[in-house]
Amino acid sequence: MIWKKNRDLARLNALSENTLIAHLGIEYTQVGDDFLQATMPVDNRTRQPHGLLHGGASVALAETLGSVAANLAVAEDKVCVGLEINASHLRSVKSGLVTGVVKAVRIGLTAQVWQIDICNERQQLICTSRLTVAVIDRAID
């Protein structure tokens, strides 16, 4: 198992209150030994003017999943911050729910790389994304 911090779904969803994550309707739905999964509705919050899922919403889901996974995979005295994200939008979606799954490509001491795949309700890949994060010391308040 890759996780070093508490990965309770109720806790993760509670931490999202009053954030962009909650505004977009992103909800963590499953955590396994080496993956984290979340869903996001395709509705008036996440569609672009042509009625399709906005690419930026897909990237927000991808970065959310990757960042949360990265931070769960480091010790308590470390945090992860994003360095780079890319996304390929492969298929359009007009309604329903999309599901993102993140898995580690590499978990290093100073950098991590995460792969995020987002599928529609028919399990068709609609977006694939890769996030690179830096691992840094947690700031002391």
N, C-alpha and C positions, 0 to 999 in steps of 0.2 A: 504494500500500500504506500502511496506517495504522500499522503496527507500528514501534516504535522500540527494542525490546529483543528479546533472544533468545527465540524462540518454539518451540524444539525440544520436540516432544511428550514424548520420554523425560525431558527435564529437568523439564518441567512436572509430569509424573506423579511423578517422584522427589521433588519439593518437597512433594507431598501426603502423603508417608509420615508416619504417627503424628499425623494430623490428623482432624478431622471428615470431611473430603473422602474420605480413605482408608476411614474407618469405614463410610461410606455406600456405598462401592464406586464412587464417581465416578471416571471415567477419561477423560482428554482423548483424543480420537480423530482429530481433523482440525483443521488450521488453514489458512485461505485468506488471500488478500490483504486481506479485509475481514470475516472471521468466525472464530469459534472454536467448536468442537463438542465435546461430552462426552456420555457415556452414564452411566446409573445403573440398577442392577437394582431391580426391584420384588420385594422379598423380606422376610424377617423383620426386617431392619434398617430398612426404609423404609415398611412398611405400618402402618396404624392398626388398632385392635381389630376393625373390621368387615371386615378383609381387603383394604382398598383402599389405594392409594398415599396416604400421608399428605401433606396439603397443605404441611406444614412441610418435608418432604423435597423437594418440588418447589421451594419457595422457597430451600432450601439449595442446590440445583443451580443455580437461576437466579442467586442472589447470588454463588456461586462463579464461574460463567462470566463474569458482568458485572464482578466485581472483578478477576479475572485479566486479562480483555481490557483493562480500563481501565488497569491497571498496565503492560501491554505497550505501550500507546499513548502513554506519556509518556517524557520524557527520563530518563536515569539519576539525575539529581538531584531527581526528583519521585516522589511516590507518590500513590495515590488511596485515599480512605477513603469508605465508604458514608455517604450522607445520608438516603436514602429508597428503599424498595422497595415495590412493590405487585404483586399477582398475582391473576389471575382463573382459577379452576379450572373448566374447561369440560367435562371428560369424565373418568370414573373409569377406573382401571387396576387389575387384580388381580394380574397377573404379567408376567414378561418383562423387557424393557429399555425405558427411555425415553431419548430423545435430545434434548438441548438445543442450540440454536444461538443465539449472541449476535452482534448487529450494532450498530454505533454509530448512534445517532440524531443526536447532536452531540458532537463532541470540541472543547471549548473550552480556553482557557488556565487557567481556574480551576474549571470544572465540566464534567462529561461526563454524557450520558444514553445508556443502553444498552437495547436491546429484546432480550428473551430469549423464544424460543418453544420449548416442550417438546412433543414428539410421541411417540405410542406406536409400536409396531412396524409398524402399518399406515399410518404417516405421518399419523395424525389428530391434530389439535391438542388437547392435553389441558390445557395451562396456558400463559398468556401473561403476561409480567411485564416491568416497567420498573424499571430501577435508575438512581438519580442518585448520582453521586460528586463529592466535592470533590478538586481537585488541590492538593496541598500540597508544601512543601519536605521532602525526605528528612531525617530527624533524623540528626545526626552522633553516632556512639557515642563 
